[in-house]
Amino acid sequence: MKTMLITGASRGLGLELVKQYASEHWQVIACCRQPGQANDLTALAEQYPSISIEQVDILQEVDIQCLAEKYKQQPVDLLFMNAGAYGPKGYGFDDISTEEWLNVLHVNSVAPFIFIKYFLKQVIQSELKQIALMSSKMGSIADNGSGGSYIYRSSKAALNAAAKSLAIDLAGDNVKVAIIHPGWVKTRMGGPNALIDTQTSIKGIKQLLENLSLENTGSFVAYDGQLIPW
Ligand SMILES: NC(=O)c1ccc[n+]([C@@H]2O[C@H](COP(=O)([O-])OP(=O)(O)OC[C@H]3O[C@@H](n4cnc5c(N)ncnc54)[C@H](OP(=O)(O)O)[C@@H]3O)[C@@H](O)[C@H]2O)c1
């Protein structure tokens, strides 16, 4: 049985990832900040006993450390860093604040790599050896035609830069890294006007991961297979 460990499993894209992998008989370690409030995830875990729910706030390194200690003997085939934050919406350049910017950078750009650091051994011990990072096309500098969104854009651009290094550095251990744009998806973050639903996005992402190899590791790619310019 293959194992996926995922952050941000309470709702949106994370919840759908849990659902689609568990339904294909994967063991899923589903991390969320407040399990007591993650009703949809709890219902899914009742349906699929291969789902274990774990409390982790990715901003608390001690939470990650405790989880890594609990699962230190567990090979992790797919480590999926999905949790993310947008930060304040509808702000202009005059409104940016240090506190809000640093918080989003912590969630989107720093915490995923601290998490990976603690679970790298378990990934290397696994059969598939895959790491996926949920990025965004908004982190593409080449694709930025509309400006704004300073905080979110820069946080995903930083994620991309670090993920590319990780792909290069881990290729020698046969670890493959996918940097993924999920599409504009109807979730709490994407909003109701988004173009696709979570099922469509995750179906595409699963297919990408089935084709992830040392030949395409470190690519910045959309759920439908399109390469995104950096
Ligand atoms: N939806 C889109 O159109 C879109 C487009 C491009 C990229 N993305 C990316 O896709 C990923 C998932 O987003 P989504 O659309 O599913 O949004 P969402 O519904 O807002 O879900 C965000 C998830 O991240 C979790 N999270 C936030 N801060 C966290 C923290 N400090 N510790 C642990 N978990 C935390 C949330 O947990 P709580 O329930 O505890 O708040 C929630 O599970 C994000 O990385 C996002 O940037 C989304």
The ligand as an ORCA input file, in Angstrom:
! r2SCAN-3c Opt
* xyz 0 1
  N      -7.996     27.602     -5.542
  C      -7.208     28.087     -6.477
  O      -7.681     28.628     -7.500
  C      -5.707     27.968     -6.344
  C      -4.926     28.423     -7.418
  C      -3.547     28.300     -7.344
  C      -2.969     27.744     -6.226
  N      -3.736     27.322     -5.180
  C      -3.055     26.727     -4.030
  O      -3.661     25.499     -3.683
  C      -3.449     25.217     -2.288
  C      -4.782     24.825     -1.645
  O      -5.646     25.941     -1.722
  P      -7.242     25.834     -1.812
  O      -7.657     26.493     -3.050
  O      -7.691     24.448     -1.504
  O      -7.625     26.851     -0.635
  P      -8.426     26.715      0.749
  O      -9.736     26.049      0.553
  O      -8.388     28.107      1.296
  O      -7.507     25.734      1.615
  C      -6.292     26.158      2.181
  C      -5.793     25.055      3.088
  O      -4.533     25.443      3.663
  C      -4.608     25.237      5.070
  N      -3.722     26.121      5.839
  C      -3.605     27.458      5.758
  N      -2.706     27.895      6.661
  C      -2.250     26.795      7.329
  C      -1.339     26.559      8.400
  N      -0.679     27.565      8.999
  N      -1.105     25.293      8.823
  C      -1.755     24.260      8.251
  N      -2.659     24.410      7.257
  C      -2.895     25.665      6.814
  C      -6.073     25.484      5.413
  O      -6.356     24.901      6.662
  P      -7.514     25.457      7.664
  O      -8.778     24.729      7.257
  O      -7.027     25.069      9.008
  O      -7.603     26.943      7.471
  C      -6.752     24.769      4.246
  O      -6.789     23.378      4.451
  C      -2.805     26.481     -1.706
  O      -1.410     26.292     -1.599
  C      -3.118     27.549     -2.747
  O      -2.171     28.601     -2.728
  C      -5.095     27.425     -5.220
*
